[in-house]
């Protein structure tokens, strides 16, 4: 007699194995998606700073990068950079050449870091940084050229928070994640909430 196909027992074993593999893999996939989404927003802000700095050097002009509106927690938002021709810290379209606009997606927040306020732009409450033609960065609230630091907090709806600490002068950006267990900022990005 010739047998074709699979027995019911063989099919049930295969389905059980596939179910087991999915039950292990899905939570890991979900976790990696949470990390990737938040880090994508963080990296976008880092990219905006790099583009602004390169344009300041390339165009031999002052480039302003606005990160925060009204120096307050904001859901989503726009990070914008422009060549600040009159050096007033305000985006005067069309007189100021636009360098770029980066959209922060809904579900993510930008917030000031009270211990590391960013530079106040013009006569507004907007906060950000200014790149000089040499590439030097003005980033702290005092407006000192080449010294100090400022920071912005990027968070998600799961209470994960990453601080972008920006050094005055070089414009170097360090990523730090909030460690809820020790209540400190850590350069080790491993304290995720899912």
PASEBA-1860 file (N, C-alpha, C; in nm, 3 decimals):
! residues 194
1> XXXXXXXX> 0.084/-0.116/0.000/0.000/0.000/0.000/0.090/0.123/0.000 ~ 0.053/0.231/-0.071/0.132/0.353/-0.089/0.073/0.463/-0.003 ~ 0.157/0.525/0.085/0.110/0.634/0.170/0.150/0.766/0.108 ~ 0.057/0.860/0.104/0.084/0.994/0.055/0.050/1.094/0.164 ~ 0.130/1.203/0.175/0.100/1.310/0.270/0.151/1.279/0.409 ~ 0.100/1.356/0.504/0.143/1.345/0.643/0.029/1.292/0.728 ~ 0.067/1.230/0.838/-0.036/1.185/0.931/-0.077/1.304/1.018 ~ -0.189/1.288/1.083/-0.239/1.392/1.171/-0.139/1.421/1.283
9> XXXXXXXX> -0.076/1.318/1.336/0.021/1.334/1.444/0.142/1.416/1.397 ~ 0.190/1.390/1.278/0.305/1.465/1.224/0.270/1.613/1.207 ~ 0.150/1.642/1.157/0.107/1.781/1.141/0.095/1.852/1.275 ~ 0.042/1.784/1.376/0.029/1.844/1.509/0.165/1.874/1.570 ~ 0.262/1.786/1.550/0.398/1.809/1.602/0.461/1.931/1.535 ~ 0.447/1.942/1.403/0.503/2.056/1.330/0.436/2.186/1.376 ~ 0.305/2.186/1.392/0.233/2.306/1.437/0.277/2.343/1.579 ~ 0.297/2.246/1.665/0.342/2.273/1.802/0.482/2.334/1.802
17> XXXXXXXX> 0.571/2.285/1.718/0.707/2.340/1.710/0.704/2.484/1.658 ~ 0.624/2.510/1.555/0.613/2.646/1.501/0.555/2.740/1.607 ~ 0.453/2.696/1.678/0.394/2.777/1.785/0.494/2.809/1.894 ~ 0.575/2.712/1.932/0.678/2.733/2.034/0.780/2.837/1.987 ~ 0.825/2.826/1.863/0.924/2.921/1.809/0.867/3.062/1.802 ~ 0.740/3.076/1.762/0.676/3.207/1.755/0.662/3.266/1.896 ~ 0.626/3.184/1.995/0.610/3.235/2.131/0.742/3.286/2.189 ~ 0.852/3.233/2.144/0.983/3.281/2.188/1.025/3.405/2.107
25> XXXXXXXX> 1.003/3.402/1.980/1.051/3.508/1.891/0.973/3.637/1.895 ~ 0.842/3.631/1.914/0.760/3.752/1.910/0.798/3.855/2.015 ~ 0.814/3.818/2.143/0.853/3.920/2.242/0.988/3.985/2.209 ~ 1.081/3.909/2.158/1.210/3.967/2.121/1.194/4.062/2.004 ~ 1.110/4.030/1.909/1.084/4.118/1.795/1.018/4.247/1.842 ~ 0.922/4.235/1.932/0.853/4.352/1.986/0.951/4.443/2.060 ~ 1.038/4.385/2.140/1.139/4.464/2.213/1.233/4.537/2.118 ~ 1.277/4.467/2.016/1.369/4.532/1.923/1.299/4.644/1.847
33> XXXXXXXX> 1.170/4.633/1.823/1.096/4.739/1.755/1.085/4.862/1.844 ~ 1.063/4.845/1.975/1.056/4.957/2.069/1.190/5.031/2.070 ~ 1.299/4.954/2.081/1.433/5.016/2.082/1.461/5.088/1.951 ~ 1.430/5.024/1.839/1.461/5.081/1.708/1.384/5.211/1.685 ~ 1.260/5.217/1.727/1.180/5.338/1.704/1.236/5.457/1.784 ~ 1.265/5.437/1.911/1.318/5.548/1.992/1.458/5.588/1.945 ~ 1.542/5.490/1.919/1.677/5.522/1.872/1.674/5.589/1.735 ~ 1.573/5.559/1.654/1.558/5.626/1.525/1.534/5.775/1.543
41> XXXXXXXX> 1.450/5.812/1.639/1.425/5.954/1.666/1.549/6.022/1.723 ~ 1.619/5.954/1.812/1.742/6.008/1.871/1.847/6.030/1.762 ~ 1.865/5.932/1.676/1.964/5.943/1.569/1.927/6.052/1.470 ~ 1.798/6.074/1.449/1.755/6.181/1.359/1.799/6.317/1.413 ~ 1.787/6.338/1.544/1.829/6.465/1.603/1.980/6.480/1.594 ~ 2.053/6.371/1.615/2.198/6.375/1.599/2.235/6.409/1.455 ~ 2.164/6.352/1.360/2.188/6.380/1.219/2.160/6.527/1.189 ~ 2.054/6.583/1.246/2.021/6.724/1.225/2.135/6.812/1.274
49> XXXXXXXX> 2.192/6.779/1.389/2.306/6.857/1.442/2.426/6.846/1.349 ~ 2.453/6.728/1.298/2.566/6.710/1.207/2.547/6.789/1.078 ~ 2.427/6.784/1.023/2.398/6.857/0.899/2.412/7.007/0.922 ~ 2.362/7.057/1.035/2.372/7.200/1.066/2.518/7.242/1.079 ~ 2.596/7.162/1.148/2.738/7.196/1.166/2.813/7.197/1.032 ~ 2.790/7.097/0.951/2.856/7.089/0.820/2.818/7.209/0.735 ~ 2.690/7.250/0.739/2.646/7.365/0.661/2.708/7.495/0.712 ~ 2.727/7.508/0.842/2.791/7.628/0.897/2.933/7.641/0.843
57> XXXXXXXX> 3.006/7.530/0.841/3.143/7.532/0.792/3.145/7.556/0.641 ~ 3.060/7.483/0.571/3.057/7.488/0.425/3.016/7.627/0.372 ~ 2.918/7.689/0.436/2.867/7.817/0.389/2.933/7.936/0.458 ~ 3.028/7.907/0.548/3.096/8.014/0.625/2.995/8.109/0.686 ~ 2.892/8.052/0.744/2.787/8.132/0.806/2.737/8.067/0.933 ~ 2.665/8.143/1.009/2.609/8.096/1.135/2.483/8.015/1.105 ~ 2.476/7.891/1.155/2.359/7.806/1.135/2.295/7.777/1.271 ~ 2.165/7.803/1.280/2.090/7.781/1.403/2.009/7.652/1.390
65> XXXXXXXX> 2.009/7.572/1.496/1.931/7.448/1.501/1.833/7.460/1.617 ~ 1.703/7.466/1.585/1.598/7.473/1.687/1.553/7.331/1.719 ~ 1.558/7.297/1.849/1.515/7.164/1.891/1.386/7.170/1.970 ~ 1.376/7.264/2.063/1.259/7.272/2.151/1.178/7.398/2.125 ~ 1.046/7.383/2.123/0.955/7.497/2.118/0.919/7.536/2.261 ~ 0.930/7.662/2.293/0.883/7.716/2.421/0.949/7.651/2.543 ~ 1.068/7.592/2.528/1.143/7.536/2.641/1.053/7.451/2.733 ~ 0.971/7.367/2.673/0.877/7.285/2.750/0.864/7.148/2.685
73> XXXXXXXX> 0.808/7.054/2.762/0.780/6.921/2.709/0.688/6.934/2.589 ~ 0.722/6.865/2.482/0.637/6.869/2.363/0.624/6.729/2.304 ~ 0.505/6.698/2.260/0.476/6.572/2.193/0.503/6.591/2.045 ~ 0.589/6.509/1.988/0.623/6.525/1.847/0.693/6.658/1.826 ~ 0.680/6.714/1.708/0.738/6.845/1.683/0.829/6.847/1.561 ~ 0.892/6.961/1.542/0.980/6.982/1.427/1.114/7.035/1.477 ~ 1.220/6.972/1.432/1.356/7.021/1.454/1.395/7.089/1.323 ~ 1.438/7.215/1.331/1.465/7.291/1.209/1.602/7.357/1.217
81> XXXXXXXX> 1.668/7.367/1.101/1.798/7.434/1.093/1.794/7.533/0.978 ~ 1.858/7.648/0.997/1.863/7.750/0.893/1.992/7.830/0.906 ~ 2.034/7.889/0.793/2.149/7.980/0.792/2.096/8.113/0.845 ~ 2.144/8.152/0.962/2.093/8.269/1.032/2.170/8.394/0.987 ~ 2.129/8.451/0.876/2.201/8.563/0.812/2.215/8.685/0.905 ~ 2.107/8.721/0.975/2.115/8.838/1.061/2.148/8.803/1.206 ~ 2.176/8.678/1.232/2.221/8.628/1.363/2.127/8.666/1.477 ~ 1.996/8.659/1.450/1.900/8.692/1.555/1.838/8.570/1.621
89> XXXXXXXX> 1.872/8.449/1.574/1.819/8.327/1.633/1.676/8.295/1.596 ~ 1.620/8.373/1.503/1.482/8.353/1.460/1.484/8.313/1.313 ~ 1.399/8.218/1.276/1.393/8.171/1.138/1.311/8.270/1.056 ~ 1.382/8.357/0.984/1.317/8.460/0.903/1.308/8.413/0.758 ~ 1.206/8.331/0.729/1.190/8.285/0.591/1.137/8.400/0.507 ~ 1.172/8.422/0.386/1.267/8.349/0.304/1.409/8.404/0.310 ~ 1.433/8.508/0.395/1.566/8.568/0.401/1.673/8.468/0.447 ~ 1.637/8.384/0.543/1.731/8.283/0.591/1.716/8.155/0.509
97> XXXXXXXX> 1.828/8.103/0.460/1.825/7.978/0.382/1.796/7.862/0.475 ~ 1.700/7.779/0.436/1.663/7.663/0.515/1.763/7.550/0.491 ~ 1.816/7.496/0.600/1.911/7.384/0.590/1.836/7.252/0.594 ~ 1.736/7.242/0.681/1.660/7.118/0.690/1.552/7.124/0.795 ~ 1.456/7.033/0.782/1.348/7.015/0.879/1.334/6.865/0.905 ~ 1.329/6.829/1.032/1.317/6.690/1.070/1.194/6.678/1.160 ~ 1.105/6.587/1.126/0.979/6.571/1.198/0.995/6.465/1.307 ~ 0.965/6.502/1.431/0.962/6.407/1.542/0.822/6.348/1.545
105> XXXXXXXX> 0.811/6.218/1.536/0.681/6.152/1.524/0.600/6.163/1.652 ~ 0.468/6.158/1.635/0.380/6.151/1.752/0.408/6.022/1.826 ~ 0.392/6.024/1.956/0.426/5.909/2.039/0.565/5.924/2.100 ~ 0.638/6.027/2.053/0.770/6.056/2.107/0.769/6.200/2.158 ~ 0.844/6.225/2.263/0.845/6.359/2.321/0.986/6.414/2.328 ~ 0.994/6.547/2.321/1.118/6.619/2.344/1.096/6.704/2.468 ~ 1.197/6.709/2.554/1.182/6.787/2.678/1.316/6.849/2.714 ~ 1.312/6.964/2.783/1.438/7.023/2.830/1.494/6.942/2.946
113> XXXXXXXX> 1.624/6.950/2.964/1.690/6.889/3.079/1.724/7.003/3.173 ~ 1.656/7.009/3.287/1.665/7.127/3.374/1.808/7.159/3.418 ~ 1.894/7.061/3.428/2.032/7.087/3.469/2.122/7.128/3.355 ~ 2.076/7.112/3.232/2.157/7.141/3.114/2.073/7.212/3.007 ~ 2.027/7.332/3.039/1.943/7.405/2.946/2.016/7.434/2.816 ~ 1.943/7.422/2.706/1.997/7.458/2.576/1.995/7.610/2.558 ~ 2.066/7.657/2.459/2.077/7.799/2.427/1.940/7.854/2.388 ~ 1.904/7.972/2.440/1.778/8.037/2.405/1.796/8.109/2.272
121> XXXXXXXX> 1.708/8.080/2.177/1.720/8.135/2.042/1.646/8.267/2.029 ~ 1.719/8.373/2.002/1.659/8.504/1.979/1.576/8.548/2.098 ~ 1.472/8.624/2.071/1.384/8.673/2.176/1.270/8.577/2.206 ~ 1.282/8.452/2.161/1.175/8.353/2.180/1.208/8.261/2.297 ~ 1.117/8.173/2.329/1.145/8.070/2.430/1.199/7.943/2.366 ~ 1.218/7.944/2.235/1.272/7.826/2.166/1.415/7.800/2.212 ~ 1.450/7.672/2.214/1.584/7.632/2.259/1.651/7.549/2.151 ~ 1.781/7.560/2.144/1.858/7.483/2.047/2.005/7.513/2.058
129> XXXXXXXX> 2.072/7.518/1.943/2.215/7.547/1.943/2.250/7.625/1.818 ~ 2.366/7.690/1.823/2.413/7.770/1.711/2.551/7.720/1.674 ~ 2.570/7.698/1.543/2.700/7.657/1.491/2.764/7.777/1.421 ~ 2.886/7.809/1.459/2.959/7.920/1.398/3.032/7.870/1.275 ~ 3.080/7.962/1.189/3.147/7.921/1.065/3.270/7.830/1.087 ~ 3.326/7.835/1.206/3.441/7.748/1.237/3.397/7.608/1.279 ~ 3.267/7.589/1.299/3.216/7.461/1.347/3.198/7.459/1.498 ~ 3.244/7.566/1.564/3.228/7.577/1.709/3.079/7.588/1.743
137> XXXXXXXX> 3.041/7.531/1.857/2.900/7.525/1.895/2.870/7.611/2.017 ~ 2.765/7.691/2.009/2.710/7.759/2.126/2.588/7.678/2.166 ~ 2.593/7.620/2.285/2.487/7.526/2.319/2.425/7.551/2.457 ~ 2.497/7.614/2.549/2.445/7.626/2.685/2.361/7.752/2.702 ~ 2.283/7.757/2.809/2.189/7.867/2.829/2.258/8.001/2.847 ~ 2.382/8.002/2.895/2.455/8.127/2.914/2.500/8.187/2.781 ~ 2.505/8.105/2.675/2.546/8.154/2.544/2.696/8.169/2.527 ~ 2.772/8.105/2.615/2.917/8.112/2.604/2.964/8.034/2.483
145> XXXXXXXX> 3.059/8.091/2.410/3.110/8.026/2.290/3.211/7.920/2.328 ~ 3.184/7.798/2.284/3.281/7.690/2.297/3.293/7.624/2.432 ~ 3.210/7.659/2.529/3.218/7.596/2.661/3.079/7.555/2.707 ~ 3.075/7.476/2.812/2.949/7.434/2.871/2.885/7.320/2.795 ~ 2.761/7.293/2.831/2.686/7.185/2.766/2.538/7.212/2.778 ~ 2.463/7.149/2.691/2.318/7.156/2.694/2.264/7.017/2.664 ~ 2.137/6.995/2.690/2.082/6.861/2.667/1.934/6.869/2.633 ~ 1.890/6.767/2.563/1.748/6.749/2.533/1.714/6.603/2.567
153> XXXXXXXX> 1.595/6.583/2.620/1.549/6.448/2.654/1.453/6.401/2.546 ~ 1.474/6.280/2.497/1.387/6.220/2.398/1.322/6.099/2.464 ~ 1.189/6.097/2.466/1.120/5.989/2.534/1.012/5.926/2.448 ~ 0.963/5.811/2.493/0.853/5.744/2.424/0.738/5.721/2.521 ~ 0.631/5.659/2.472/0.512/5.638/2.555/0.528/5.524/2.655 ~ 0.641/5.456/2.655/0.667/5.349/2.751/0.759/5.398/2.865 ~ 0.779/5.528/2.872/0.861/5.595/2.974/1.011/5.568/2.958 ~ 1.054/5.527/2.840/1.197/5.519/2.810/1.243/5.662/2.782
161> XXXXXXXX> 1.361/5.698/2.831/1.411/5.833/2.811/1.560/5.829/2.780 ~ 1.598/5.897/2.672/1.738/5.908/2.634/1.774/6.056/2.632 ~ 1.886/6.087/2.696/1.933/6.226/2.700/2.045/6.243/2.598 ~ 2.029/6.345/2.514/2.136/6.383/2.422/2.210/6.499/2.488 ~ 2.329/6.472/2.536/2.412/6.572/2.603/2.508/6.629/2.500 ~ 2.496/6.760/2.473/2.572/6.824/2.367/2.677/6.914/2.429 ~ 2.801/6.892/2.394/2.912/6.970/2.448/2.931/7.098/2.367 ~ 2.953/7.208/2.439/2.984/7.334/2.373/3.122/7.324/2.309
169> XXXXXXXX> 3.142/7.397/2.205/3.271/7.394/2.134/3.268/7.292/2.024 ~ 3.291/7.167/2.059/3.301/7.061/1.959/3.165/7.016/1.906 ~ 3.061/7.035/1.985/2.928/6.989/1.945/2.913/6.838/1.957 ~ 3.005/6.774/2.028/2.998/6.629/2.048/2.871/6.594/2.123 ~ 2.802/6.490/2.075/2.677/6.448/2.137/2.696/6.310/2.200 ~ 2.660/6.301/2.327/2.667/6.176/2.401/2.525/6.130/2.431 ~ 2.496/6.002/2.405/2.365/5.945/2.437/2.373/5.882/2.575 ~ 2.276/5.914/2.659/2.266/5.854/2.791/2.121/5.811/2.814
177> XXXXXXXX> 2.104/5.699/2.881/1.970/5.648/2.909/1.943/5.656/3.059 ~ 1.820/5.688/3.093/1.781/5.697/3.233/1.776/5.557/3.293 ~ 1.848/5.538/3.404/1.848/5.412/3.477/1.750/5.427/3.593 ~ 1.630/5.370/3.582/1.529/5.389/3.686/1.562/5.318/3.817 ~ 1.653/5.221/3.814/1.688/5.146/3.934/1.781/5.225/4.025 ~ 1.879/5.293/3.965/1.975/5.373/4.042/1.944/5.522/4.034 ~ 1.845/5.559/3.951/1.804/5.696/3.929/1.920/5.787/3.890 ~ 1.993/5.743/3.787/2.104/5.819/3.730/2.102/5.802/3.579
185> XXXXXXXX> 2.173/5.891/3.507/2.191/5.877/3.364/2.309/5.787/3.339 ~ 2.296/5.697/3.243/2.400/5.600/3.213/2.426/5.596/3.063 ~ 2.554/5.587/3.023/2.586/5.574/2.882/2.554/5.433/2.830 ~ 2.521/5.342/2.922/2.484/5.205/2.886/2.335/5.205/2.850 ~ 2.303/5.188/2.723/2.164/5.194/2.677/2.096/5.058/2.694 ~ 2.072/5.018/2.819/2.013/4.885/2.840/1.897/4.885/2.940 ~ 1.845/4.999/2.973/1.739/5.007/3.075/1.604/5.031/3.009 ~ 1.565/4.939/2.923/1.443/4.956/2.842/1.321/4.909/2.917
193> XX> 1.212/4.979/2.894/1.081/4.938/2.945/0.998/4.899/2.824 ~ 0.934/4.784/2.830/0.856/4.735/2.715/0.712/4.732/2.751
END
